[in-house]
């Protein structure tokens, strides 16, 4: 391994190192939560820092026979993955302590980080598949980890079964694409996927996209999401819904733009339909939920739909803006959704437990109100910028289908107001119930919630410039 | 720079009141003191720059998002200055009039201050996206002001308000984005006259923008969110809700839609004028039938907003000046009436018109000022509303005679229901023995209403005080639309 390649792999090497360290703590020490949690937190921060340094120094290049690429785009998503993992570790520490298996759980988080950071740098379809599995397999265990609740095992089981089916569909699609192109490298695939596609190529493309749709909980492949997120430990749901998901969106973007630019008319149409169905399904089901965790699960389906809308705009004059829309939306969603899940960790998952929160715990209530308003997309909070960029990307495409998608996005934004504001209403207008728990959760979670609330509020000043800096650098 | 300072001073006020100890007197005086700062700053602006608001000292242009050409661009002109001043002024009045707010006073003042940031920002924004962001910043504080501190019907009212106006402004944003993308900038000064768009493109862009603005006003078929919100709000929220918020819509019409999309708006103008007439006539008829004094004032307020739409649609100097002026005079008189309704309701314990009567004998000051407000609302000469309504009708008559005549008819209708209301509420014999004990408005209440009454009279006698400031900007709008 050359020096350059070593530097390129720095975030992955760091997460591997800490993964082993945290696992060793579990083996050699009994009262271990403090050490393992600090190590895991430091590990995620170190991954974040290494990616940030690489990004700031403008490092880029292709390694290992062109199969592993480091560019601004990949590093940006490594930041999202590591950043969200950091908050997940903070949220997990105290809970994992009670289960007595803290090091094991934290190891799972770190291996998801490893898989996701590898994933965004892959340029070879089989490498992509392996990285996805490296990120997904530990996540099954994370979802099922809470042995004290039956829902956890149930959610984990459903997630495992659908996840395995999704992986096989994905792999089948990849194999067909490989068969058609004779190579798994994206640059070679691009030569085959131009002009009129052969039926086998179309089948491969559709199967691969369906596999991704499962992973991204896009309708009609979303049905595992509510059960998995409701059952999972809060830190797992919070992390899996933002970090690995952002990475999966990133690699899908890379595959489509680098591997199949010639087939754009086909896949943008597929994305447009997926986006419309996903938005409506997510929001309409979320409206009916009384359990906040389940509501956020459907909300995450809806937000996958919004991000897929940006994919539909990857054509004509919209490409550069659409790529930026994905960059901005995934980061915006990471801060606001992570925050909302962590508040659940503090308050509880029943909508009633939010009653009167503004009186019992004004700071957390104000943060939750910010997250909810941001999820609706109210300016100047983070979610607004994501939607802004999608609409901007849609305009210059000149495609009627994309205009319909953008129209559906506007309609869905308004449709989503009642359920997000239902939480705000409960916090403000209802009398506190006796079971409103305020002392639950650690100071670390509280701290994370406040940090995320600030990031959500100042998103326009802090993260927009960063994403503008990254732009579409590195993407073909 | 001074504009930016004025816009964001209330934000500091919001943080300050949140940090203070929970003591009522301290909170009220601090809030009042902070709210006075933007008033003083805008009075200073009036005297220092009143002749020429376009100077560089008042504007600021910082690029924010380079790839989209979105910037923090603010500045003042004659179209926005009147409302900019009125927003600062009515915030002080709202804080004075907040006697009926007893719980969570801190949060109440903080919400008012955040709303003030949004309102001031809208009247100073020179960038479409910034305009939209400030427009929406008012939304959450207003939702809270109604939803937390309103009466028993507040929750459905607040959520209805939020969903309606959010839908309207989201559609408006879509229009702004389409405009900015086609013209490749969001800076208003670069977009004058259509930003190089064809007539068809302008029409397509103008339609969603007008829809969003008219929901905010609200123009009558789009007004169904309004009554519950107005009636459920605490008095001091009403001051801002009727005095400033509708003007976010009308100001957008006069300062954004018309000058930036002249050809796109033009085919809609007869309808805008027709909406104005419908507002006036519908508002008058429905006000006539209201059993509740506050609902009557609410519909009266919707009605007289129609004159702003009329003047804006006229496309000539008289009408536009009238519309810009009417924004201010409408704010003054509706704030006055809402506060007095609050005083009457607090003293007598009811707002039902049939239960009231003969109040002039027991509360001469409040009753007299209520009469003054009602006379202002019906356009009595010598008061500010007369000047602006008269100019709007004159202006629109020259362009759309039918609408002009109907609007003049509306003035008669408004005189009818307002005089009828006065007859039942403050004149006549005292209806109930209990009212013998009723006292007049107290010092705090008088402090809130007297300045409004004074300004109504002063601007009614010396309209040039405001018209001189707004004229250059109105002329600029006229040259953008190619009118005279």
Interface residues (C-beta under 8 A of the other chain):
Chain A: X324 X373 X376 X378 X379 X380 X388 X391 X392 X395 X396 X406 X410 X413 X414 X417 X418 X421 X425 X428 X429 X460 X464 X468 X471
Chain B: X64 X65 X66 X67 X68 X129 X132 X133 X136 X137 X139 X140 X144 X147 X148 X154 X155 X159 X162 X163 X166 X167 X170 X171 X173 X174 X177 X178 X181 X182
